[in-house]
């Protein structure tokens, strides 16, 4: 007696590849993730993605997220692959003082906190454009921009407004006078508040 054999055909799973198995970004930045090897693609979770369908997405998560892609090929076979996006927080800059007013000719020390390195701009009136402490001595009011970078190369920026007051021009009337002993004269000063 001859036995009958049954032929089974097995389709292989799609072989998936992703351009970034693991990416590191700073808070507020984006990264493009692409996967190949299938026919249709579904990304999850969709939080932080510009779309959850297609082989390429833009990821802008606010926290570190592991994205899983389910891909199906033309034979209906599915497989999954993942891409992990690590989100480093941005530094939180602060300044001392937060803002200030000085008289023309005076110098003010400004100190920045919260990052590892700092760049100050514009250069006008500054003794240096790098470092956490600068001496500012501009001739007129100005707004400085400070960009701080932390150990993860993440950045934050702040503006510092420095108001520069022009010294008053004081005049006295009369400018020159002659009086006799025992007499008096009224002198009047103008050009200032007190």
MOFEN-V83886 format. One record per residue. N is the residue number from 0. RES is the residue in one letter. OMEGA is omega in whole degrees, 0 to 359 (* if undefined). D_CENTER is the distance of its C-alpha to the mean C-alpha in whole Angstrom. Layout:
n->N res->RES omega->OMEGA d_center->D_CENTER
n->N res->RES omega->OMEGA d_center->D_CENTER
This chain:
n->0 res->X omega->182 d_center->80
n->1 res->X omega->177 d_center->77
n->2 res->X omega->178 d_center->74
n->3 res->X omega->178 d_center->71
n->4 res->X omega->180 d_center->68
n->5 res->X omega->181 d_center->65
n->6 res->X omega->177 d_center->62
n->7 res->X omega->178 d_center->59
n->8 res->X omega->180 d_center->56
n->9 res->X omega->175 d_center->52
n->10 res->X omega->180 d_center->49
n->11 res->X omega->178 d_center->47
n->12 res->X omega->176 d_center->43
n->13 res->X omega->177 d_center->40
n->14 res->X omega->186 d_center->39
n->15 res->X omega->173 d_center->35
n->16 res->X omega->181 d_center->32
n->17 res->X omega->185 d_center->28
n->18 res->X omega->179 d_center->26
n->19 res->X omega->174 d_center->24
n->20 res->X omega->179 d_center->25
n->21 res->X omega->180 d_center->22
n->22 res->X omega->175 d_center->19
n->23 res->X omega->179 d_center->16
n->24 res->X omega->173 d_center->12
n->25 res->X omega->178 d_center->9
n->26 res->X omega->180 d_center->8
n->27 res->X omega->179 d_center->8
n->28 res->X omega->180 d_center->9
n->29 res->X omega->174 d_center->13
n->30 res->X omega->177 d_center->16
n->31 res->X omega->179 d_center->19
n->32 res->X omega->180 d_center->22
n->33 res->X omega->177 d_center->26
n->34 res->X omega->179 d_center->29
n->35 res->X omega->176 d_center->33
n->36 res->X omega->179 d_center->36
n->37 res->X omega->180 d_center->37
n->38 res->X omega->176 d_center->38
n->39 res->X omega->185 d_center->36
n->40 res->X omega->175 d_center->33
n->41 res->X omega->181 d_center->31
n->42 res->X omega->174 d_center->28
n->43 res->X omega->355 d_center->28
n->44 res->X omega->182 d_center->26
n->45 res->X omega->181 d_center->25
n->46 res->X omega->179 d_center->22
n->47 res->X omega->179 d_center->18
n->48 res->X omega->176 d_center->21
n->49 res->X omega->175 d_center->21
n->50 res->X omega->177 d_center->25
n->51 res->X omega->180 d_center->27
n->52 res->X omega->177 d_center->30
n->53 res->X omega->185 d_center->30
n->54 res->X omega->181 d_center->29
n->55 res->X omega->179 d_center->26
n->56 res->X omega->172 d_center->23
n->57 res->X omega->183 d_center->19
n->58 res->X omega->177 d_center->18
n->59 res->X omega->182 d_center->15
n->60 res->X omega->178 d_center->16
n->61 res->X omega->175 d_center->14
n->62 res->X omega->178 d_center->16
n->63 res->X omega->186 d_center->18
n->64 res->X omega->174 d_center->21
n->65 res->X omega->180 d_center->24
n->66 res->X omega->179 d_center->25
n->67 res->X omega->180 d_center->29
n->68 res->X omega->173 d_center->30
n->69 res->X omega->183 d_center->34
n->70 res->X omega->178 d_center->36
n->71 res->X omega->180 d_center->39
n->72 res->X omega->183 d_center->41
n->73 res->X omega->178 d_center->44
n->74 res->X omega->181 d_center->47
n->75 res->X omega->179 d_center->45
n->76 res->X omega->184 d_center->44
n->77 res->X omega->173 d_center->40
n->78 res->X omega->180 d_center->38
n->79 res->X omega->174 d_center->35
n->80 res->X omega->183 d_center->32
n->81 res->X omega->176 d_center->28
n->82 res->X omega->184 d_center->25
n->83 res->X omega->177 d_center->22
n->84 res->X omega->179 d_center->19
n->85 res->X omega->182 d_center->17
n->86 res->X omega->175 d_center->14
n->87 res->X omega->180 d_center->12
n->88 res->X omega->177 d_center->10
n->89 res->X omega->176 d_center->7
n->90 res->X omega->180 d_center->8
n->91 res->X omega->184 d_center->9
n->92 res->X omega->170 d_center->10
n->93 res->X omega->183 d_center->13
n->94 res->X omega->174 d_center->15
n->95 res->X omega->356 d_center->19
n->96 res->X omega->180 d_center->21
n->97 res->X omega->174 d_center->18
n->98 res->X omega->184 d_center->20
n->99 res->X omega->172 d_center->23
n->100 res->X omega->177 d_center->26
n->101 res->X omega->173 d_center->29
n->102 res->X omega->178 d_center->32
n->103 res->X omega->182 d_center->32
n->104 res->X omega->180 d_center->33
n->105 res->X omega->178 d_center->31
n->106 res->X omega->180 d_center->28
n->107 res->X omega->173 d_center->25
n->108 res->X omega->178 d_center->24
n->109 res->X omega->180 d_center->20
n->110 res->X omega->179 d_center->18
n->111 res->X omega->180 d_center->15
n->112 res->X omega->169 d_center->15
n->113 res->X omega->180 d_center->13
n->114 res->X omega->180 d_center->11
n->115 res->X omega->179 d_center->14
n->116 res->X omega->187 d_center->13
n->117 res->X omega->173 d_center->12
n->118 res->X omega->183 d_center->13
n->119 res->X omega->175 d_center->14
n->120 res->X omega->355 d_center->15
n->121 res->X omega->184 d_center->18
n->122 res->X omega->187 d_center->20
n->123 res->X omega->175 d_center->23
n->124 res->X omega->180 d_center->24
n->125 res->X omega->176 d_center->22
n->126 res->X omega->177 d_center->24
n->127 res->X omega->178 d_center->21
n->128 res->X omega->177 d_center->18
n->129 res->X omega->179 d_center->17
n->130 res->X omega->184 d_center->17
n->131 res->X omega->182 d_center->17
n->132 res->X omega->175 d_center->20
n->133 res->X omega->173 d_center->21
n->134 res->X omega->183 d_center->24
n->135 res->X omega->180 d_center->23
n->136 res->X omega->181 d_center->27
n->137 res->X omega->179 d_center->26
n->138 res->X omega->181 d_center->29
n->139 res->X omega->181 d_center->27
n->140 res->X omega->186 d_center->25
n->141 res->X omega->173 d_center->21
n->142 res->X omega->178 d_center->18
n->143 res->X omega->174 d_center->15
n->144 res->X omega->180 d_center->12
n->145 res->X omega->177 d_center->10
n->146 res->X omega->179 d_center->8
n->147 res->X omega->179 d_center->8
n->148 res->X omega->180 d_center->9
n->149 res->X omega->184 d_center->11
n->150 res->X omega->178 d_center->14
n->151 res->X omega->184 d_center->13
n->152 res->X omega->173 d_center->10
n->153 res->X omega->188 d_center->7
n->154 res->X omega->170 d_center->4
n->155 res->X omega->179 d_center->3
n->156 res->X omega->178 d_center->5
n->157 res->X omega->172 d_center->9
n->158 res->X omega->178 d_center->12
n->159 res->X omega->180 d_center->15
n->160 res->X omega->178 d_center->19
n->161 res->X omega->179 d_center->22
n->162 res->X omega->179 d_center->25
n->163 res->X omega->180 d_center->28
n->164 res->X omega->178 d_center->31
n->165 res->X omega->179 d_center->34
n->166 res->X omega->181 d_center->37
n->167 res->X omega->173 d_center->40
n->168 res->X omega->186 d_center->43
n->169 res->X omega->174 d_center->46
n->170 res->X omega->180 d_center->50
n->171 res->X omega->179 d_center->53
n->172 res->X omega->356 d_center->56
n->173 res->X omega->182 d_center->58
n->174 res->X omega->180 d_center->57
n->175 res->X omega->181 d_center->60
n->176 res->X omega->177 d_center->63
n->177 res->X omega->177 d_center->67
n->178 res->X omega->176 d_center->69
n->179 res->X omega->178 d_center->72
n->180 res->X omega->179 d_center->72
n->181 res->X omega->177 d_center->72
n->182 res->X omega->177 d_center->70
n->183 res->X omega->178 d_center->67
n->184 res->X omega->177 d_center->64
n->185 res->X omega->176 d_center->61
n->186 res->X omega->181 d_center->58
n->187 res->X omega->178 d_center->55
n->188 res->X omega->179 d_center->51
n->189 res->X omega->172 d_center->48
n->190 res->X omega->179 d_center->45
n->191 res->X omega->180 d_center->43
n->192 res->X omega->181 d_center->43
n->193 res->X omega->* d_center->45
